[in-house]
Amino acid sequence: MTKDSPPLPLRHYPPCPNPDRAAMKLVGDRVRARLEADPLVQRLPAEHAEVWAVGDFLSGEECDRLIALIDGTAVPSQILDHGYNEVWRTSYSGDVDRNDSFVRMVERRIDDLIGLPHEWGETMQGQRYAPGQEFREHMDWFWTKAPYFKTEAKRGGQRTYTAMIYLNDVEEGGETAFLNLGLSIPPQRGVLLAWNNAGLDGSLNQFTLHAGTPVVKGTKYIVTKWYRTRTWGNA
């Protein structure tokens, strides 16, 4: 693969306007400068998207506490309607208690790493995948032509950055696969991944298409936190 021949998206949304493009560019510039200056952050080899990793972001004890919280809140996962005609997400998930002091501490650490205001972040969501469960290819940013976007625009606008933490090792399967980048990351306990859902110019980046591949052996636990372009409506 060369710069002259970028990969074609395996699945993409039709072009749509992005009213938050200027704000997404500013967020991208801000977070990029912060992460590049942090010696504990590694940028993963991806030519067409910004994907970062931090090892041992959470301790084993902290991971176990979050796993217990997920087990107490998880229900069958839902998905915003992007026109899918079949089952696309088979995990269990649930928002953890935003007012729990331990959850607040973890969220503040993510805020500090990314360098975005706490109020711009959605409540952290926990997810559990049993053998055979998956989240097929999708984007984290909102398709602005979808009916739901009118509501999301009022609740903080477009999703800019995604931060995801693996809470346990998985015996087999459960990778996070960025299909248009040829990048696949296996679950590693305590590791945080973060990626910019926009391009350098603030455009909605189709190369951030990713999937949670099926778990083969074991159970996969993660938490995910999404950031908007401004204060999230439920903050």
Backbone as JSON, one array per atom type, in Angstrom:
{
  "sequence": "MTKDSPPLPLRHYPPCPNPDRAAMKLVGDRVRARLEADPLVQRLPAEHAEVWAVGDFLSGEECDRLIALIDGTAVPSQILDHGYNEVWRTSYSGDVDRNDSFVRMVERRIDDLIGLPHEWGETMQGQRYAPGQEFREHMDWFWTKAPYFKTEAKRGGQRTYTAMIYLNDVEEGGETAFLNLGLSIPPQRGVLLAWNNAGLDGSLNQFTLHAGTPVVKGTKYIVTKWYRTRTWGNA",
  "N": [[0.84, -1.18, 0.0], [0.63, 2.18, -0.88], [1.2, 5.77, -0.67], [0.18, 6.84, -2.94], [-1.83, 5.13, -3.57], [-4.28, 4.8, -1.8], [-6.2, 2.77, 0.52], [-9.47, 1.65, -0.4], [-12.56, 2.45, 1.14], [-14.09, -0.23, 2.86], [-16.64, -0.32, 3.76], [-18.8, 2.35, 3.74], [-20.37, 5.49, 4.52], [-22.68, 7.39, 2.59], [-21.62, 10.56, 1.19], [-21.95, 13.37, 3.37], [-23.06, 16.49, 4.8], [-21.03, 18.32, 7.16], [-21.58, 20.08, 9.77], [-20.02, 20.65, 11.96], [-17.39, 20.8, 11.22], [-15.27, 22.76, 11.36], [-14.99, 23.0, 14.12], [-14.24, 20.39, 14.74], [-11.76, 20.23, 13.53], [-10.3, 22.02, 15.12], [-10.43, 20.67, 17.59], [-9.04, 18.32, 16.9], [-6.46, 19.38, 16.35], [-5.78, 20.35, 18.86], [-5.84, 18.06, 20.56], [-3.99, 16.42, 19.29], [-1.56, 17.83, 19.61], [-1.29, 17.62, 22.36], [-1.13, 14.82, 22.84], [1.1, 14.1, 21.33], [3.08, 15.28, 22.81], [3.25, 13.77, 25.05], [5.17, 11.39, 26.6], [4.34, 8.85, 27.25], [2.5, 8.03, 25.45], [1.78, 6.32, 22.49], [1.8, 6.57, 19.0], [0.0, 4.7, 16.7], [0.8, 2.76, 13.75], [-0.72, 4.1, 11.23], [-1.73, 5.35, 8.27], [-3.81, 6.97, 7.35], [-5.37, 7.87, 9.42], [-5.58, 9.01, 12.85], [-4.49, 7.18, 15.42], [-4.01, 6.23, 18.71], [-2.16, 4.85, 21.52], [-1.97, 3.82, 24.94], [-0.18, 2.14, 27.3], [-0.95, 0.16, 30.22], [-2.83, 1.94, 31.35], [-4.88, 1.71, 33.17], [-4.89, 0.06, 36.34], [-4.76, -3.44, 37.32], [-6.55, -3.88, 39.45], [-8.26, -1.68, 39.19], [-9.37, -2.24, 36.69], [-10.79, -4.58, 37.33], [-12.73, -3.53, 39.06], [-14.25, -1.97, 37.32], [-15.17, -3.96, 35.6], [-16.92, -5.32, 37.32], [-18.83, -3.32, 37.67], [-19.84, -3.15, 35.07], [-20.99, -5.68, 34.76], [-23.12, -5.32, 36.44], [-24.78, -3.55, 35.14], [-25.15, -4.15, 32.46], [-27.02, -4.6, 29.49], [-28.72, -5.97, 26.57], [-27.06, -4.65, 23.73], [-27.71, -1.6, 21.97], [-28.09, 0.23, 18.87], [-27.58, 3.17, 16.97], [-29.67, 4.06, 14.23], [-28.35, 3.39, 11.22], [-29.25, 2.49, 8.86], [-28.91, -0.23, 8.82], [-29.69, -3.56, 7.97], [-29.68, -5.94, 9.29], [-28.69, -7.93, 12.15], [-26.31, -6.18, 13.91], [-24.83, -5.64, 16.15], [-24.0, -7.48, 18.87], [-23.33, -7.53, 21.5], [-23.37, -6.97, 25.13], [-24.2, -4.04, 26.92], [-23.89, -0.95, 28.84], [-24.36, 2.24, 30.36], [-22.11, 3.34, 32.8], [-22.38, 4.44, 36.23], [-22.37, 7.8, 36.32], [-22.07, 9.42, 38.51], [-20.72, 7.99, 40.39], [-17.94, 7.86, 42.52], [-15.55, 6.53, 41.88], [-15.87, 6.05, 39.12], [-15.95, 8.71, 38.24], [-13.33, 9.45, 38.8], [-11.85, 7.83, 36.99], [-12.88, 8.81, 34.57], [-12.0, 11.47, 34.68], [-9.26, 11.1, 34.49], [-9.06, 10.19, 31.88], [-10.01, 12.49, 30.58], [-7.92, 14.24, 31.23], [-5.76, 13.04, 29.93], [-6.56, 13.18, 27.19], [-7.11, 15.87, 26.97], [-9.42, 17.39, 26.76], [-12.41, 19.21, 27.71], [-14.21, 18.04, 30.56], [-16.97, 18.23, 30.42], [-17.57, 17.93, 27.78], [-17.57, 15.26, 27.29], [-19.3, 12.17, 26.83], [-21.17, 10.04, 29.06], [-19.26, 7.37, 30.33], [-19.32, 4.23, 28.72], [-19.86, 0.82, 29.4], [-18.98, -2.36, 28.04], [-19.65, -5.75, 27.23], [-18.58, -8.78, 25.85], [-19.45, -11.97, 24.98], [-18.42, -15.34, 23.95], [-18.66, -15.54, 20.43], [-20.01, -13.14, 20.18], [-20.11, -9.81, 18.81], [-19.27, -6.57, 17.36], [-20.07, -5.33, 14.48], [-18.59, -3.76, 11.51], [-18.37, -0.22, 11.74], [-18.81, 3.35, 12.1], [-17.81, 5.79, 14.54], [-18.53, 8.44, 14.46], [-21.38, 10.58, 13.8], [-23.79, 10.09, 11.26], [-24.83, 12.71, 9.44], [-27.13, 13.06, 7.95], [-28.99, 11.39, 8.97], [-32.09, 10.84, 10.75], [-31.75, 10.94, 13.56], [-29.72, 12.76, 14.01], [-30.5, 15.41, 14.37], [-31.32, 15.52, 16.99], [-28.91, 14.77, 18.27], [-27.26, 16.88, 17.51], [-28.2, 18.94, 19.06], [-27.45, 18.02, 21.49], [-24.77, 18.32, 21.92], [-23.41, 18.06, 19.56], [-21.25, 16.75, 16.94], [-19.42, 13.63, 17.3], [-16.12, 13.7, 18.31], [-13.55, 12.65, 19.39], [-12.68, 9.28, 20.3], [-12.23, 7.28, 23.15], [-11.08, 4.27, 24.39], [-10.9, 1.53, 26.62], [-9.34, -1.52, 27.27], [-10.33, -4.02, 29.48], [-9.63, -6.55, 30.17], [-7.56, -9.4, 29.28], [-8.15, -11.41, 26.38], [-8.76, -14.72, 25.55], [-8.97, -15.68, 22.9], [-9.68, -14.02, 19.87], [-11.86, -11.08, 19.51], [-10.57, -8.73, 18.69], [-9.9, -5.22, 18.01], [-10.58, -4.01, 15.01], [-9.47, -1.96, 12.52], [-10.7, -1.63, 9.62], [-10.28, -0.33, 7.18], [-7.74, 0.54, 7.42], [-6.04, -1.55, 7.74], [-5.33, -2.36, 10.28], [-5.17, -4.04, 13.35], [-5.98, -4.58, 16.68], [-5.31, -6.5, 19.45], [-7.17, -7.35, 22.46], [-5.82, -6.04, 25.44], [-5.18, -6.07, 28.75], [-5.88, -3.19, 30.59], [-4.93, -1.39, 28.69], [-5.28, 1.63, 26.89], [-6.92, 2.84, 24.03], [-7.1, 5.5, 21.71], [-8.72, 7.5, 19.3], [-8.95, 9.82, 16.58], [-11.89, 10.89, 15.19], [-12.07, 12.43, 12.98], [-10.58, 13.81, 9.97], [-7.45, 15.51, 9.25], [-8.31, 17.98, 8.42], [-10.71, 18.29, 9.66], [-12.79, 16.96, 8.52], [-15.27, 14.32, 8.3], [-14.0, 11.22, 8.98], [-13.73, 8.53, 6.96], [-11.96, 6.48, 7.12], [-11.8, 5.68, 9.71], [-13.46, 3.59, 10.12], [-14.36, 0.74, 11.94], [-14.33, -2.4, 13.76], [-15.51, -4.55, 16.35], [-14.25, -7.55, 16.59], [-15.54, -10.97, 16.45], [-15.61, -12.62, 19.6], [-13.81, -15.53, 20.38], [-12.82, -17.33, 22.32], [-13.3, -17.03, 25.78], [-14.24, -13.98, 27.59], [-14.87, -10.65, 26.73], [-14.21, -7.46, 28.0], [-14.76, -4.0, 27.9], [-14.44, -0.42, 28.27], [-15.83, 2.57, 26.97], [-15.46, 5.92, 25.97], [-16.86, 8.75, 24.56], [-16.22, 11.89, 22.98], [-17.61, 15.11, 22.36], [-18.14, 18.05, 20.22], [-18.72, 20.15, 21.79], [-20.31, 21.07, 24.92], [-21.79, 18.19, 26.24], [-25.17, 17.17, 26.16], [-26.26, 15.73, 28.35], [-24.49, 16.07, 30.35]],
  "CA": [[0.0, 0.0, 0.0], [1.44, 3.38, -0.98], [0.45, 7.02, -0.54], [-0.5, 7.08, -4.2], [-2.91, 4.17, -3.74], [-4.88, 4.54, -0.49], [-7.24, 1.73, 0.49], [-10.85, 2.08, -0.56], [-13.38, 2.01, 2.28], [-14.83, -1.47, 2.65], [-18.02, 0.08, 3.98], [-18.78, 3.76, 4.06], [-21.64, 6.19, 4.42], [-22.68, 8.38, 1.5], [-21.16, 11.88, 1.64], [-22.96, 14.17, 4.07], [-22.48, 17.73, 5.33], [-20.52, 18.26, 8.53], [-21.64, 21.44, 10.31], [-19.02, 20.8, 13.03], [-16.05, 20.56, 10.66], [-14.27, 23.69, 11.91], [-14.77, 22.64, 15.54], [-13.52, 19.12, 14.79], [-10.36, 20.51, 13.21], [-9.68, 22.62, 16.31], [-10.26, 19.6, 18.57], [-7.96, 17.46, 16.43], [-5.18, 20.07, 16.54], [-5.54, 20.45, 20.31], [-5.53, 16.75, 21.14], [-2.76, 15.94, 18.66], [-0.42, 18.48, 20.26], [-1.17, 17.1, 23.72], [-0.69, 13.43, 22.84], [2.47, 14.04, 20.81], [3.99, 15.75, 23.85], [3.21, 12.83, 26.17], [6.07, 10.28, 26.3], [3.7, 7.56, 27.52], [1.53, 7.78, 24.39], [2.36, 5.83, 21.24], [0.92, 6.64, 17.83], [0.04, 3.45, 15.96], [1.1, 2.97, 12.33], [-1.91, 4.23, 10.39], [-1.44, 6.49, 7.41], [-4.96, 7.81, 7.02], [-6.13, 8.2, 10.63], [-4.77, 9.15, 14.05], [-4.84, 6.17, 16.42], [-3.01, 6.32, 19.76], [-2.28, 3.81, 22.54], [-1.27, 4.02, 26.21], [-0.13, 0.9, 28.05], [-1.16, 0.22, 31.67], [-3.56, 3.16, 31.73], [-5.57, 1.32, 34.39], [-4.3, -1.09, 37.05], [-5.61, -4.63, 37.34], [-7.63, -3.68, 40.42], [-9.22, -0.74, 38.59], [-10.08, -2.98, 35.64], [-11.74, -5.48, 37.98], [-13.85, -2.75, 39.58], [-15.1, -1.6, 36.19], [-15.84, -5.19, 35.13], [-18.04, -5.56, 38.22], [-19.86, -2.32, 37.36], [-20.45, -3.53, 33.8], [-21.87, -6.83, 35.01], [-24.3, -4.86, 37.16], [-25.61, -2.64, 34.33], [-25.19, -4.52, 31.04], [-28.23, -5.11, 28.83], [-28.41, -6.1, 25.14], [-26.64, -3.39, 23.13], [-28.5, -0.98, 20.93], [-27.29, 0.95, 17.9], [-28.31, 4.18, 16.23], [-30.08, 3.54, 12.92], [-27.59, 3.82, 10.06], [-29.75, 1.77, 7.7], [-28.54, -1.64, 8.87], [-30.82, -4.45, 7.73], [-29.46, -7.2, 9.97], [-28.1, -7.73, 13.47], [-24.97, -5.62, 13.72], [-24.13, -5.54, 17.43], [-24.57, -8.56, 19.69], [-22.76, -7.47, 22.85], [-24.16, -6.37, 26.19], [-23.57, -2.78, 27.29], [-24.64, -0.07, 29.72], [-23.62, 3.37, 30.91], [-21.8, 3.23, 34.22], [-22.92, 5.55, 37.02], [-21.51, 8.97, 36.18], [-21.89, 10.05, 39.82], [-19.89, 7.14, 41.22], [-16.66, 8.54, 42.7], [-14.52, 5.8, 41.13], [-16.09, 6.34, 37.7], [-15.53, 10.1, 38.01], [-11.86, 9.48, 38.8], [-11.38, 7.27, 35.73], [-13.22, 9.74, 33.49], [-11.13, 12.64, 34.77], [-7.94, 10.72, 33.98], [-9.17, 10.2, 30.42], [-10.09, 13.9, 30.2], [-6.59, 14.83, 31.36], [-4.93, 12.49, 28.86], [-6.99, 13.71, 25.9], [-7.0, 17.32, 27.02], [-10.7, 18.02, 26.42], [-13.22, 19.47, 28.9], [-15.02, 16.92, 31.03], [-18.36, 18.44, 30.02], [-17.73, 17.52, 26.38], [-17.56, 13.81, 27.21], [-20.47, 11.4, 27.19], [-20.95, 9.09, 30.15], [-18.51, 6.2, 29.91], [-20.16, 3.05, 28.5], [-19.2, -0.47, 29.53], [-19.43, -3.35, 27.07], [-19.24, -7.13, 27.5], [-18.75, -9.67, 24.7], [-19.28, -13.41, 25.22], [-18.02, -16.01, 22.71], [-19.56, -15.38, 19.3], [-20.56, -11.8, 20.09], [-19.27, -8.88, 18.05], [-19.84, -5.31, 16.88], [-19.58, -5.31, 13.11], [-17.95, -2.51, 11.09], [-19.17, 0.98, 11.98], [-18.12, 4.59, 12.44], [-18.29, 6.38, 15.78], [-19.16, 9.72, 14.19], [-22.79, 10.53, 13.41], [-24.18, 10.41, 9.88], [-25.62, 13.91, 9.7], [-28.4, 13.0, 7.23], [-29.91, 10.5, 9.69], [-33.05, 11.59, 11.58], [-31.3, 11.11, 14.93], [-28.69, 13.77, 14.17], [-31.08, 16.66, 14.87], [-31.26, 15.43, 18.45], [-27.51, 14.77, 18.71], [-26.7, 18.21, 17.3], [-28.6, 19.74, 20.21], [-26.88, 17.42, 22.71], [-23.31, 18.45, 21.96], [-22.82, 18.0, 18.23], [-20.59, 15.57, 16.41], [-18.4, 12.95, 18.11], [-14.78, 14.03, 17.83], [-12.56, 11.63, 19.8], [-13.09, 8.07, 21.01], [-11.25, 6.66, 24.05], [-11.56, 2.94, 24.75], [-9.94, 0.82, 27.48], [-9.53, -2.96, 27.46], [-10.32, -4.34, 30.9], [-9.07, -7.9, 30.4], [-7.05, -10.13, 28.12], [-9.11, -12.36, 25.83], [-8.01, -15.9, 25.12], [-8.92, -15.71, 21.44], [-10.66, -13.16, 19.22], [-12.19, -9.83, 20.17], [-9.71, -7.63, 18.3], [-10.45, -4.01, 17.43], [-10.03, -4.04, 13.65], [-9.72, -0.82, 11.65], [-10.7, -2.4, 8.38], [-9.76, 0.45, 6.06], [-6.36, 0.87, 7.72], [-5.24, -2.76, 7.89], [-4.81, -2.31, 11.64], [-5.97, -4.84, 14.26], [-5.38, -4.52, 18.01], [-5.91, -7.49, 20.36], [-7.41, -6.84, 23.81], [-4.71, -6.13, 26.4], [-5.7, -5.54, 30.01], [-5.4, -1.89, 31.04], [-4.47, -0.55, 27.59], [-6.23, 2.59, 26.34], [-6.83, 3.3, 22.65], [-7.83, 6.74, 21.4], [-8.59, 7.88, 17.89], [-9.62, 11.01, 16.06], [-12.91, 10.51, 14.22], [-12.0, 13.37, 11.87], [-9.32, 13.98, 9.28], [-6.69, 16.68, 9.69], [-9.07, 19.18, 8.08], [-11.97, 18.28, 10.37], [-13.8, 16.19, 7.8], [-15.62, 13.02, 8.87], [-12.99, 10.33, 8.42], [-14.24, 7.19, 6.66], [-10.93, 5.5, 7.43], [-11.93, 5.23, 11.09], [-14.34, 2.42, 10.16], [-13.75, -0.28, 12.78], [-15.22, -3.45, 14.23], [-15.12, -5.44, 17.43], [-14.39, -8.86, 15.96], [-16.15, -11.94, 17.35], [-14.83, -13.33, 20.61], [-13.79, -16.97, 20.13], [-12.7, -17.96, 23.63], [-13.23, -16.06, 26.86], [-15.18, -12.88, 27.61], [-14.19, -9.38, 26.52], [-14.77, -6.29, 28.67], [-14.15, -2.72, 27.58], [-15.22, 0.8, 28.49], [-15.65, 3.52, 25.88], [-15.91, 7.29, 26.24], [-16.85, 9.58, 23.37], [-16.21, 13.33, 23.21], [-18.33, 15.91, 21.36], [-17.49, 19.31, 19.87], [-19.07, 21.13, 22.82], [-20.89, 20.42, 26.1], [-22.76, 17.12, 25.98], [-26.44, 17.57, 26.74], [-26.57, 15.05, 29.59], [-23.38, 16.25, 31.29]],
  "C": [[0.89, 1.24, 0.0], [0.56, 4.61, -0.8], [-0.33, 7.32, -1.81], [-1.71, 6.17, -4.4], [-3.52, 3.83, -2.38], [-5.95, 3.47, -0.58], [-8.61, 2.34, 0.3], [-11.66, 1.61, 0.64], [-14.14, 0.74, 1.95], [-16.32, -1.24, 2.87], [-17.98, 1.54, 4.36], [-20.18, 4.34, 3.93], [-21.57, 7.14, 3.24], [-22.22, 9.74, 2.03], [-22.3, 12.65, 2.31], [-22.29, 15.42, 4.61], [-22.01, 17.54, 6.76], [-20.51, 19.67, 9.11], [-20.6, 21.7, 11.4], [-17.59, 20.67, 12.52], [-14.99, 21.46, 11.26], [-13.95, 23.34, 13.35], [-13.98, 21.35, 15.65], [-12.05, 19.3, 14.43], [-9.64, 21.1, 14.43], [-9.44, 21.56, 17.39], [-9.09, 18.7, 18.18], [-6.6, 18.08, 16.66], [-4.8, 20.1, 18.02], [-5.12, 19.11, 20.89], [-4.22, 16.21, 20.57], [-1.53, 16.53, 19.37], [-0.21, 17.91, 21.67], [-0.61, 15.68, 23.72], [0.74, 13.29, 22.31], [3.5, 14.46, 21.86], [4.08, 14.81, 25.03], [4.08, 11.62, 25.86], [5.46, 8.9, 26.52], [2.73, 7.15, 26.41], [2.26, 7.37, 23.12], [1.36, 6.0, 20.11], [1.09, 5.36, 17.02], [0.22, 3.72, 14.47], [-0.16, 2.94, 11.47], [-1.77, 5.5, 9.57], [-2.6, 7.47, 7.3], [-5.85, 8.15, 8.22], [-5.16, 8.3, 11.8], [-5.28, 8.19, 15.11], [-3.68, 6.11, 17.42], [-3.23, 5.21, 20.79], [-1.46, 4.2, 23.77], [-1.33, 2.7, 26.97], [-0.34, 1.14, 29.54], [-1.84, 1.51, 32.11], [-4.35, 2.92, 33.01], [-4.84, 0.13, 35.02], [-5.25, -2.28, 36.96], [-6.78, -4.47, 38.28], [-8.69, -2.74, 39.86], [-10.02, -1.42, 37.48], [-11.14, -3.88, 36.25], [-12.95, -4.73, 38.52], [-14.8, -2.33, 38.46], [-15.83, -2.81, 35.62], [-17.06, -5.48, 36.0], [-19.17, -4.57, 37.96], [-20.59, -2.67, 36.06], [-21.42, -4.69, 34.0], [-23.16, -6.42, 35.71], [-25.24, -4.0, 36.32], [-25.87, -3.14, 32.91], [-26.54, -5.1, 30.62], [-27.9, -5.25, 27.35], [-28.16, -4.75, 24.47], [-27.61, -2.92, 22.07], [-27.56, -0.22, 20.0], [-28.16, 1.99, 17.23], [-28.55, 3.69, 14.81], [-29.27, 4.17, 11.8], [-28.07, 3.09, 8.81], [-29.35, 0.31, 7.68], [-29.79, -2.51, 8.73], [-30.68, -5.8, 8.42], [-28.82, -6.9, 11.33], [-26.64, -7.31, 13.32], [-24.15, -5.63, 15.01], [-24.77, -6.52, 18.4], [-24.03, -8.57, 21.11], [-23.82, -7.04, 23.86], [-23.45, -5.09, 26.63], [-24.47, -1.98, 28.23], [-23.77, 1.06, 30.2], [-23.35, 3.12, 32.39], [-22.28, 4.49, 34.92], [-21.96, 6.73, 36.99], [-21.21, 9.64, 37.52], [-21.08, 9.21, 40.79], [-18.49, 7.76, 41.31], [-15.54, 7.85, 41.94], [-14.65, 6.06, 39.63], [-15.64, 7.76, 37.38], [-14.01, 10.19, 37.94], [-11.31, 8.95, 37.48], [-11.67, 8.23, 34.58], [-12.32, 10.96, 33.51], [-9.73, 12.31, 34.26], [-7.95, 10.67, 32.45], [-9.22, 11.64, 29.91], [-8.69, 14.52, 30.19], [-5.66, 14.32, 30.26], [-5.26, 13.14, 27.53], [-6.86, 15.22, 25.85], [-8.26, 18.04, 26.6], [-11.51, 18.22, 27.69], [-14.09, 18.27, 29.27], [-16.46, 17.03, 30.52], [-18.61, 18.05, 28.57], [-17.85, 16.01, 26.23], [-18.89, 13.19, 27.58], [-20.13, 10.52, 28.41], [-20.25, 7.84, 29.61], [-19.43, 4.99, 29.81], [-19.33, 1.78, 28.65], [-19.8, -1.47, 28.55], [-18.84, -4.72, 27.4], [-19.57, -7.99, 26.29], [-18.47, -11.1, 25.11], [-18.83, -14.07, 23.92], [-19.1, -15.91, 21.63], [-20.12, -13.99, 19.15], [-19.57, -10.84, 19.45], [-20.0, -7.55, 17.87], [-19.26, -5.11, 15.49], [-19.16, -3.9, 12.7], [-18.9, -1.32, 11.2], [-18.24, 2.17, 12.17], [-18.64, 5.06, 13.8], [-18.92, 7.75, 15.55], [-20.57, 9.53, 13.65], [-22.97, 10.88, 11.94], [-25.2, 11.54, 9.96], [-26.94, 13.94, 8.92], [-29.42, 12.1, 7.92], [-30.85, 11.32, 10.56], [-32.54, 11.86, 12.99], [-30.35, 12.28, 15.11], [-29.25, 15.11, 14.66], [-31.04, 16.68, 16.39], [-29.83, 15.51, 18.94], [-26.86, 16.13, 18.53], [-27.03, 19.13, 18.47], [-27.96, 19.25, 21.5], [-25.36, 17.48, 22.75], [-22.63, 18.33, 20.62], [-22.12, 16.69, 17.93], [-19.62, 14.95, 17.42], [-17.03, 13.21, 17.49], [-13.78, 12.91, 18.13], [-13.25, 10.46, 20.5], [-11.94, 7.61, 21.89], [-11.84, 5.34, 24.53], [-10.48, 2.22, 25.55], [-10.31, -0.65, 27.53], [-9.38, -3.29, 28.94], [-9.79, -5.73, 31.21], [-8.45, -8.42, 29.11], [-8.12, -11.12, 27.67], [-8.33, -13.52, 25.23], [-7.89, -15.98, 23.61], [-10.04, -14.84, 20.87], [-10.86, -11.84, 19.95], [-11.3, -8.65, 19.81], [-10.53, -6.4, 17.89], [-9.79, -3.85, 16.07], [-10.45, -2.78, 12.9], [-9.57, -1.31, 10.22], [-10.11, -1.64, 7.2], [-8.3, 0.86, 6.26], [-5.45, -0.35, 7.76], [-4.62, -2.87, 9.26], [-5.73, -3.1, 12.56], [-5.26, -4.92, 15.6], [-6.06, -5.55, 18.91], [-6.15, -6.88, 21.73], [-6.21, -7.08, 24.72], [-5.13, -5.36, 27.65], [-5.05, -4.2, 30.37], [-4.96, -0.94, 29.95], [-5.6, 0.36, 27.11], [-5.91, 2.87, 24.89], [-7.61, 4.59, 22.52], [-7.66, 7.03, 19.93], [-9.45, 9.08, 17.55], [-10.62, 10.56, 15.0], [-12.95, 11.42, 13.01], [-10.64, 13.29, 11.19], [-8.62, 15.24, 9.78], [-7.44, 17.98, 9.43], [-10.43, 19.24, 8.78], [-13.08, 17.52, 9.67], [-14.07, 14.87, 8.49], [-14.78, 11.94, 8.19], [-13.53, 8.91, 8.22], [-13.21, 6.11, 6.97], [-10.96, 5.05, 8.89], [-12.96, 4.1, 11.23], [-13.66, 1.31, 10.97], [-14.81, -1.27, 13.24], [-14.63, -4.1, 15.47], [-15.33, -6.85, 16.93], [-14.94, -9.89, 16.95], [-15.17, -12.53, 18.37], [-14.94, -14.82, 20.33], [-13.74, -17.73, 21.45], [-12.56, -16.88, 24.69], [-14.35, -15.03, 26.77], [-14.39, -11.58, 27.51], [-14.94, -8.26, 27.23], [-14.01, -5.04, 28.24], [-15.03, -1.6, 28.13], [-14.85, 1.79, 27.38], [-16.21, 4.87, 26.3], [-15.76, 8.11, 24.97], [-16.91, 11.05, 23.76], [-16.89, 14.04, 22.04], [-17.54, 17.18, 21.03], [-17.77, 20.42, 20.88], [-19.76, 20.36, 23.97], [-21.95, 19.4, 25.71], [-24.02, 17.41, 26.76], [-26.77, 16.94, 28.06], [-25.49, 15.25, 30.65], [-23.86, 16.96, 32.54]]
}
